[in-house]
Amino acid sequence: MKVCRLCVVSGRVQGVFFRASARAEAGRLGVQGWVRNETDGTVRLLVCGDSEVVDQLCSWLNTGPATARVTGVSCESRPYDESLSGFRIV
């Protein structure tokens, strides 16, 4: 089943290569979407793909790269977006 999730990650997640690491992990898992820094210090991601691999990436968000200190992750379902191709930093 194809799903999309919009996630917000908080903690020390900017300036620690979180977006680049998320893009690499997304590429490894084969999910589509995007990741971006927000002005409030969080990182926001839209992750789409097969539910099993989307769950794997959402689980990875709880730790992120070794340089990050994640204090919270919230994800909510979004309609599947077939127009997405690849995973990019925006």
N, C-alpha and C positions, 0 to 999 in steps of 0.2 A: 504494500500500500504506500502510495506517495503522500508525503506530508511536508508542511512548512512550519517552522517555529521561529518566532521573533524572540530573541534573548537579549537580556541586559546583564552585563557582568560588572560588579563593583569591587573596589579594593584598590590595590596598587597594580593597575592594569594598563596604564599609559606610560610610555617611555621605557617599556620593558620588552619590546618586540612581541607583544601579545597578538597584534593584528597579523603580523607576518607568520607567527607560529600557528595561528588559527587557520590562515590560508593554506599553510603546508599540511596541517592535519586534515583539513577539508579535502585537499587534493588527494591525500593518501586514501581517504575514505570514499572519494568519488561523489561528494555532495555539491550542490550548487548554492549560490547565494552571494552575500557580501558581508563585510565587517567594516565598522567605522568608529572612530573616537567621537565621543560626545563632549560638549562644553562643560558638563558637570563632573567630568573625570571618569565616567563609565565608558564601557565599550558595548556597542550594540551590534548584533548579528542577525541576519536572516539566513536560515539554514533550510534547504529543501532537498528532498530525495527520498529513498526508501526509508520507511520508519525505523528499521533496525540501525542503519548507519547514522541517521539523524540523531537517534538516541545516544549512539556512541560519541558523537561530537558534543552533544549537550552534556554528557557525563564528563568529557575531557575539560569542558569549560570550568568545572569546579576546581581544577588545579591549574590549568593553563601551563605556560612554560615555567621553567624553574625560577626565572627571574621575577615572576609575578607573585602577588599575595592576594588571592581571591577571597573576598569576604562575603560575597553573595552572588547568586545567579537566579534570575527569574526568566522563565520561558512561557510563552503563550502560543497557542495554535493560530495559524493563519491559513487562508485558502492557498492551495498548491498553485504555484506560478510556473507554468510550462515554458514561459519565455526566457527564464534564466538559463544561462550557459556559463559553466565554470564558476569559480569563486574568486571574488576580487576585493581588494581594499578600496574603499571609496572615501 
